[in-house]
Amino acid sequence: GEEYFDPDLDDGEGGVSSLLHFRANIRAAGLEGTVIPALSPSQVVARLPIVPPALVFIDGGHSMPAALADWQNWGARVMAGGLLAIHDVFPNPADGGRPPHEIYKLALHSGLFKEEKAVKSLRVLRRL
């Protein structure tokens, strides 16, 4: 299981689900006709032929294999000028899960992205 998650997201079956919160936020923002959620494991969706996304939000697993899979499957797919947002980036390991910070560093060192903005534990990178 995941070590770090908001207890309000407990799905009652031993898992974590933010889908209800996500859908409510998309609806409240008036983005239901723009945002297309992918409700499958990252590796499954990444195999589909899709138009390069303008925004990829990585708020996935906090294990190193899960975070690396998100980066490897999605980092290079962001369209030029698009955004890669990575949640739960904590430079200090005592503050939270480390793998999102590691893929954030990979993205910066890849030469594909530059940091656009940092807000609390969210890092937003722009594709060059």
Backbone as CSV, one residue per row, in Angstrom:
resi,resn,N_x,N_y,N_z,CA_x,CA_y,CA_z,C_x,C_y,C_z
1,GLY,0.803,-1.192,0.000,0.000,0.000,0.000,0.844,1.253,0.000
2,GLU,0.173,2.346,-0.080,0.840,3.638,-0.071,1.021,4.101,1.369
3,GLU,2.154,4.700,1.637,2.452,5.155,2.988,1.795,6.496,3.296
4,TYR,1.657,7.351,2.278,1.134,8.704,2.495,-0.135,8.908,1.685
5,PHE,-1.240,9.208,2.358,-2.470,9.575,1.659,-3.406,10.252,2.646
6,ASP,-4.332,11.021,2.109,-5.330,11.716,2.910,-6.350,10.684,3.379
7,PRO,-6.550,10.525,4.678,-7.502,9.521,5.170,-8.915,9.697,4.607
8,ASP,-9.283,10.914,4.196,-10.607,11.143,3.601,-10.768,10.420,2.267
9,LEU,-9.675,9.955,1.684,-9.724,9.289,0.384,-9.809,7.772,0.504
10,ASP,-9.921,7.260,1.716,-10.070,5.816,1.916,-11.352,5.364,1.237
11,ASP,-11.249,4.368,0.369,-12.430,3.929,-0.387,-13.266,2.882,0.348
12,GLY,-12.888,2.541,1.579,-13.652,1.577,2.359,-13.366,0.133,1.994
13,GLU,-12.496,-0.081,1.007,-12.151,-1.437,0.566,-10.654,-1.690,0.670
14,GLY,-9.986,-0.894,1.493,-8.547,-1.055,1.651,-7.728,-0.303,0.621
15,GLY,-8.377,0.539,-0.160,-7.684,1.316,-1.182,-7.903,2.801,-0.992
16,VAL,-7.409,3.562,-1.951,-7.512,5.017,-1.931,-8.131,5.459,-3.245
17,SER,-9.117,6.361,-3.175,-9.727,6.883,-4.396,-10.071,8.357,-4.219
18,SER,-9.566,9.166,-5.139,-9.878,10.598,-5.135,-10.861,10.945,-6.247
19,LEU,-11.439,9.941,-6.897,-12.290,10.175,-8.062,-13.477,11.095,-7.764
20,LEU,-14.172,10.890,-6.665,-15.323,11.741,-6.358,-14.904,13.194,-6.181
21,HIS,-13.793,13.414,-5.493,-13.288,14.782,-5.303,-12.844,15.376,-6.640
22,PHE,-12.165,14.576,-7.435,-11.693,15.030,-8.745,-12.867,15.461,-9.621
23,ARG,-13.875,14.615,-9.720,-15.033,14.932,-10.567,-15.755,16.181,-10.078
24,ALA,-15.886,16.334,-8.775,-16.544,17.529,-8.230,-15.747,18.788,-8.568
25,ASN,-14.433,18.700,-8.484,-13.592,19.861,-8.802,-13.643,20.204,-10.289
26,ILE,-13.623,19.207,-11.149,-13.697,19.444,-12.598,-15.045,20.076,-12.942
27,ARG,-16.106,19.567,-12.338,-17.448,20.121,-12.567,-17.516,21.568,-12.076
28,ALA,-17.011,21.829,-10.874,-17.047,23.181,-10.303,-16.246,24.174,-11.145
29,ALA,-15.202,23.689,-11.800,-14.369,24.560,-12.636,-14.921,24.705,-14.057
30,GLY,-16.014,23.994,-14.365,-16.592,24.073,-15.702,-15.728,23.422,-16.769
31,LEU,-14.992,22.381,-16.398,-14.050,21.751,-17.322,-14.459,20.354,-17.783
32,GLU,-15.723,20.000,-17.593,-16.143,18.646,-17.964,-15.995,18.369,-19.455
33,GLY,-16.060,19.386,-20.299,-15.896,19.184,-21.732,-14.461,19.286,-22.202
34,THR,-13.544,19.554,-21.278,-12.139,19.754,-21.633,-11.230,18.693,-21.040
35,VAL,-11.450,18.352,-19.786,-10.596,17.402,-19.078,-11.116,15.990,-19.302
36,ILE,-10.221,15.116,-19.719,-10.579,13.717,-19.951,-9.804,12.874,-18.947
37,PRO,-10.470,12.416,-17.891,-9.749,11.608,-16.907,-9.453,10.213,-17.452
38,ALA,-8.311,9.689,-17.089,-7.917,8.330,-17.449,-7.995,7.495,-16.181
39,LEU,-8.913,6.547,-16.155,-9.174,5.780,-14.940,-8.656,4.358,-15.053
40,SER,-7.420,4.244,-15.389,-6.738,2.959,-15.492,-5.311,3.161,-15.014
41,PRO,-4.622,2.067,-14.756,-3.215,2.234,-14.385,-2.455,3.012,-15.461
42,SER,-1.520,3.809,-15.027,-0.741,4.669,-15.919,-0.146,3.899,-17.096
43,GLN,0.394,2.719,-16.821,1.034,1.937,-17.875,0.035,1.499,-18.940
44,VAL,-1.204,1.258,-18.566,-2.237,0.837,-19.517,-2.624,2.000,-20.422
45,VAL,-2.903,3.153,-19.834,-3.312,4.324,-20.611,-2.180,4.786,-21.524
46,ALA,-0.946,4.681,-21.065,0.198,5.143,-21.853,0.369,4.347,-23.140
47,ARG,-0.189,3.155,-23.213,-0.087,2.343,-24.439,-1.073,2.785,-25.509
48,LEU,-2.041,3.619,-25.145,-3.053,4.055,-26.105,-2.505,5.157,-27.003
49,PRO,-2.916,5.159,-28.273,-2.492,6.255,-29.157,-3.321,7.499,-28.845
50,ILE,-2.695,8.481,-28.246,-3.410,9.706,-27.885,-2.641,10.919,-28.397
51,VAL,-3.368,12.005,-28.566,-2.751,13.281,-28.918,-1.885,13.707,-27.736
52,PRO,-0.705,14.273,-27.972,0.105,14.715,-26.830,-0.694,15.655,-25.928
53,PRO,-0.759,15.338,-24.646,-1.554,16.166,-23.736,-0.890,17.507,-23.438
54,ALA,-1.727,18.523,-23.221,-1.241,19.848,-22.839,-0.912,19.891,-21.350
55,LEU,-1.487,18.971,-20.586,-1.243,18.919,-19.148,-1.256,17.474,-18.691
56,VAL,-0.226,17.094,-17.958,-0.196,15.804,-17.272,0.016,16.110,-15.800
57,PHE,-0.892,15.596,-14.976,-0.817,15.780,-13.527,-0.465,14.434,-12.917
58,ILE,0.721,14.331,-12.353,1.155,13.085,-11.716,0.904,13.200,-10.222
59,ASP,-0.057,12.441,-9.765,-0.379,12.359,-8.345,-0.599,10.890,-8.051
60,GLY,0.411,10.127,-8.367,0.273,8.682,-8.316,0.955,8.065,-7.124
61,GLY,1.499,6.893,-7.373,2.112,6.114,-6.321,3.350,6.765,-5.739
62,HIS,3.594,6.477,-4.485,4.754,7.026,-3.805,5.858,5.997,-3.669
63,SER,5.694,4.849,-4.307,6.804,3.904,-4.357,7.682,4.322,-5.530
64,MET,8.958,3.979,-5.491,9.848,4.367,-6.588,9.415,3.726,-7.904
65,PRO,9.051,2.433,-7.931,8.612,1.857,-9.212,7.376,2.559,-9.790
66,ALA,6.415,2.920,-8.946,5.199,3.587,-9.434,5.517,4.982,-9.960
67,ALA,6.314,5.744,-9.219,6.666,7.101,-9.652,7.491,7.070,-10.934
68,LEU,8.446,6.156,-11.018,9.251,6.035,-12.241,8.391,5.654,-13.436
69,ALA,7.437,4.763,-13.225,6.543,4.371,-14.324,5.752,5.575,-14.821
70,ASP,5.260,6.404,-13.912,4.533,7.611,-14.328,5.436,8.518,-15.155
71,TRP,6.644,8.754,-14.679,7.577,9.615,-15.411,7.922,9.009,-16.776
72,GLN,8.275,7.739,-16.797,8.685,7.095,-18.047,7.545,7.024,-19.057
73,ASN,6.339,6.821,-18.576,5.197,6.707,-19.486,4.660,8.046,-19.966
74,TRP,4.856,9.104,-19.192,4.180,10.362,-19.509,5.082,11.563,-19.724
75,GLY,6.263,11.587,-19.161,7.118,12.764,-19.255,7.327,13.270,-20.671
76,ALA,7.754,12.398,-21.554,8.059,12.816,-22.927,6.810,13.012,-23.781
77,ARG,5.653,12.630,-23.287,4.421,12.753,-24.084,3.783,14.131,-23.994
78,VAL,4.159,14.923,-22.996,3.585,16.266,-22.846,3.961,17.092,-24.080
79,MET,2.972,17.774,-24.649,3.228,18.578,-25.843,4.189,19.730,-25.542
80,ALA,4.904,20.189,-26.558,5.794,21.341,-26.404,4.978,22.523,-25.883
81,GLY,5.477,23.169,-24.857,4.763,24.278,-24.231,3.761,23.835,-23.186
82,GLY,3.511,22.519,-23.098,2.556,21.983,-22.139,3.145,21.896,-20.738
83,LEU,2.315,21.463,-19.812,2.699,21.429,-18.403,2.721,20.016,-17.847
84,LEU,3.709,19.766,-17.015,3.800,18.540,-16.237,3.732,18.964,-14.778
85,ALA,2.680,18.556,-14.089,2.507,18.889,-12.674,2.749,17.629,-11.853
86,ILE,3.600,17.737,-10.861,3.927,16.596,-10.003,3.567,16.976,-8.572
87,HIS,2.710,16.172,-7.961,2.247,16.442,-6.602,3.070,15.655,-5.586
88,ASP,3.112,16.165,-4.382,3.812,15.543,-3.257,5.324,15.533,-3.447
89,VAL,5.862,16.639,-3.959,7.309,16.797,-4.099,7.824,17.419,-2.801
90,PHE,8.540,16.631,-2.037,9.076,17.086,-0.754,10.595,16.978,-0.774
91,PRO,11.307,18.104,-0.840,12.770,18.049,-0.821,13.318,17.393,0.449
92,ASN,12.640,17.599,1.579,13.059,17.001,2.842,12.325,15.674,3.015
93,PRO,13.045,14.546,3.014,12.385,13.240,3.134,11.502,13.106,4.369
94,ALA,11.786,13.848,5.423,10.979,13.765,6.640,9.579,14.333,6.434
95,ASP,9.391,15.122,5.368,8.096,15.756,5.124,7.120,14.892,4.335
96,GLY,7.612,13.855,3.684,6.709,13.026,2.887,7.459,12.090,1.975
97,GLY,6.700,11.438,1.106,7.266,10.449,0.189,8.350,11.024,-0.703
98,ARG,9.391,10.284,-0.923,10.547,10.744,-1.689,10.439,10.510,-3.200
99,PRO,9.826,9.453,-3.693,9.818,9.202,-5.139,9.273,10.342,-6.002
100,PRO,8.200,11.053,-5.625,7.792,12.180,-6.470,8.898,13.239,-6.609
101,HIS,9.668,13.452,-5.551,10.788,14.400,-5.639,11.842,13.883,-6.617
102,GLU,12.079,12.598,-6.610,13.080,12.018,-7.510,12.672,12.172,-8.975
103,ILE,11.388,11.953,-9.297,10.993,12.111,-10.706,10.940,13.584,-11.102
104,TYR,10.678,14.452,-10.145,10.764,15.891,-10.398,12.190,16.247,-10.817
105,LYS,13.186,15.725,-10.089,14.582,15.990,-10.441,14.919,15.382,-11.801
106,LEU,14.408,14.182,-12.080,14.639,13.568,-13.394,14.091,14.451,-14.511
107,ALA,12.906,14.991,-14.302,12.289,15.847,-15.320,13.140,17.087,-15.573
108,LEU,13.614,17.712,-14.513,14.450,18.907,-14.673,15.765,18.578,-15.370
109,HIS,16.379,17.469,-14.991,17.675,17.091,-15.561,17.560,16.488,-16.956
110,SER,16.349,16.178,-17.386,16.164,15.589,-18.721,16.411,16.602,-19.833
111,GLY,16.315,17.883,-19.497,16.432,18.917,-20.515,15.132,19.161,-21.255
112,LEU,14.073,18.413,-20.902,12.773,18.567,-21.556,11.900,19.615,-20.880
113,PHE,12.200,19.934,-19.618,11.321,20.792,-18.827,12.100,21.860,-18.076
114,LYS,11.406,22.946,-17.765,11.912,23.962,-16.843,10.822,24.188,-15.804
115,GLU,11.235,24.565,-14.600,10.236,24.793,-13.558,9.465,26.069,-13.847
116,GLU,8.157,25.956,-13.786,7.260,27.085,-14.015,6.805,27.686,-12.691
117,LYS,6.455,26.794,-11.744,5.914,27.277,-10.472,6.004,26.168,-9.424
118,ALA,6.151,26.593,-8.172,6.120,25.673,-7.037,5.132,26.232,-6.022
119,VAL,4.158,25.405,-5.634,3.171,25.790,-4.634,3.062,24.640,-3.639
120,LYS,3.537,24.900,-2.432,3.585,23.861,-1.400,4.290,22.637,-1.975
121,SER,3.625,21.476,-2.029,4.297,20.272,-2.532,4.043,20.023,-4.020
122,LEU,3.418,20.967,-4.702,3.149,20.828,-6.139,4.239,21.533,-6.940
123,ARG,4.792,20.831,-7.921,5.763,21.426,-8.839,5.164,21.389,-10.239
124,VAL,5.175,22.540,-10.902,4.647,22.646,-12.261,5.814,22.953,-13.184
125,LEU,6.013,22.087,-14.166,7.108,22.215,-15.117,6.543,22.457,-16.508
126,ARG,7.234,23.285,-17.288,6.807,23.552,-18.667,7.721,22.807,-19.624
127,ARG,7.100,22.135,-20.596,7.854,21.401,-21.618,8.494,22.394,-22.576
128,LEU,9.771,22.228,-22.817,10.508,23.109,-23.727,10.277,22.708,-25.176
